[in-house]
């Protein structure tokens, strides 16, 4: 178990960070009994994904996993980009559980973010405050910028899943059997999603789930 020396200021910061948050179990806990390294904590904070991040005075950082902090807003002043069509709400979902829908913000739209609690992002649109699902946003613009110069035929594998948007939060991706021909229209700048066309519909899938050549097996369609 690591021995950690915490300064008075760092202790206050850490206690404040955790005062209304509950640590969630992680699937890969790090309990190395042989590690007796002494470390001093400089600060602690919760990132946009709800992970508790510890920064040591040695400039090392450690991700301690997710904490349940949906009732804590962290202030932000940045831009997020939508990875899907999102409904915006005009009331704080924490303070008003019966919030009502306002309007739809389209995929790839850039909006100013003023706060996050890991589940919701607070944004400004036309000088008004709204709330959107944080799982459908990214701070990395390259994720939603696509290069359309790579139009080609590709073939599905047993792992191919088609999503309506480049976001795995989609609850019902379309599964295809292997060896079906689909058209790759584009790939994003982070090489994490490709835009494809299948049966006259636009979808998105992971690049490593398709291949350039068809095998000799006869393709079948999953109904």
Residue pairs with C-beta under 8 A, 6 or more apart in sequence:
1 31
1 32
1 33
1 35
2 32
2 35
2 36
2 37
2 39
3 36
3 37
3 38
3 39
4 38
4 39
4 40
4 41
5 38
5 39
5 40
5 41
6 14
6 40
6 41
7 40
7 41
7 42
10 40
10 41
10 42
10 43
10 44
13 43
13 44
14 41
14 44
17 44
17 45
17 46
17 52
18 44
18 52
18 67
20 69
20 71
20 72
21 46
21 52
21 67
21 68
21 69
21 72
22 67
22 68
22 69
23 52
23 64
23 65
23 67
23 68
24 65
24 66
24 67
24 68
26 65
26 66
39 56
39 57
39 58
39 60
40 56
40 57
40 58
41 54
41 55
41 56
41 57
42 55
42 56
42 57
43 54
43 55
44 52
44 53
44 54
44 55
45 52
45 53
45 55
45 74
46 52
46 53
46 67
46 69
46 72
46 74
46 118
47 53
48 76
48 116
48 118
48 134
48 139
49 66
49 118
50 66
50 67
50 68
50 69
50 118
50 119
51 63
51 64
51 65
51 66
51 67
52 63
52 64
52 65
52 66
52 67
53 61
53 62
53 63
53 64
54 61
54 62
54 64
55 61
56 62
69 117
69 118
70 94
70 117
70 118
70 119
70 120
71 94
71 117
72 117
73 94
73 115
73 116
73 117
73 122
74 115
74 116
74 117
75 114
75 115
76 113
76 114
76 115
76 116
76 121
76 122
77 112
77 113
77 114
78 112
78 113
78 139
79 110
79 111
79 112
79 113
79 139
79 141
80 110
80 111
80 113
80 121
80 123
80 137
80 138
80 139
81 108
81 109
81 110
81 111
81 137
81 138
81 139
81 140
81 141
81 143
81 144
82 105
82 106
82 107
82 108
82 109
82 110
82 111
82 132
82 136
82 137
82 144
83 107
83 136
83 137
83 138
83 143
83 144
83 165
83 166
83 167
84 107
84 136
84 164
84 165
84 166
84 167
84 169
84 170
85 104
85 105
85 106
85 107
85 165
86 104
86 105
86 132
86 133
86 136
86 137
87 101
87 102
87 103
87 104
87 105
87 132
88 101
88 102
88 103
88 104
88 105
88 123
88 125
88 130
88 131
88 132
89 99
89 100
89 101
89 102
89 130
89 131
89 132
90 99
90 100
90 102
90 128
90 129
90 130
90 131
91 99
91 100
91 131
92 99
92 122
92 131
93 99
93 120
93 131
94 117
94 120
99 131
102 130
105 111
105 125
105 132
107 144
107 165
108 144
110 141
111 123
111 124
111 125
111 132
112 123
112 124
112 125
113 121
113 122
113 123
113 137
114 122
114 123
114 124
114 129
115 121
115 122
116 122
116 134
117 134
118 134
119 133
119 134
119 135
120 131
120 132
120 133
120 134
121 131
121 132
121 133
121 134
121 137
122 129
122 130
122 131
123 129
123 130
123 131
123 132
124 130
135 167
135 169
136 165
136 167
136 169
138 144
140 190
142 188
142 189
142 190
143 166
143 188
143 189
143 190
143 192
143 193
144 166
144 188
145 188
145 189
146 185
146 186
146 187
146 188
146 189
146 195
147 186
147 187
147 188
147 189
148 185
148 186
149 186
150 184
150 186
150 187
151 183
151 184
151 185
151 186
152 183
152 184
152 212
153 181
153 182
153 183
153 184
154 181
154 182
154 183
154 184
154 194
154 196
154 210
154 211
154 212
155 178
155 179
155 180
155 181
155 182
155 210
155 211
155 212
155 213
155 214
155 215
156 176
156 177
156 178
156 179
156 180
156 182
156 209
156 210
156 219
157 178
157 209
157 210
157 211
158 177
158 178
159 206
159 208
159 209
160 175
160 176
160 178
160 180
160 205
160 209
160 210
161 173
161 174
161 175
161 176
161 205
161 206
161 209
162 173
162 174
162 175
162 176
162 196
162 198
162 203
162 204
162 205
163 170
163 173
163 174
163 203
163 204
163 205
164 170
164 203
164 204
165 204
166 188
166 192
166 193
166 195
166 204
174 203
175 222
176 182
176 198
176 221
176 222
177 219
177 220
177 221
177 222
178 215
178 217
178 219
179 214
179 215
179 217
179 218
179 219
180 198
180 219
180 221
181 214
181 219
182 196
182 197
182 198
182 210
183 196
183 197
183 198
184 194
184 195
184 196
184 210
185 194
185 195
185 196
185 197
185 202
186 194
186 195
187 193
187 194
187 195
187 207
188 194
188 195
191 207
192 206
192 207
193 204
193 205
193 206
193 207
194 204
194 205
194 206
194 207
194 210
195 202
195 203
195 204
196 202
196 203
196 204
196 205
196 210
197 203
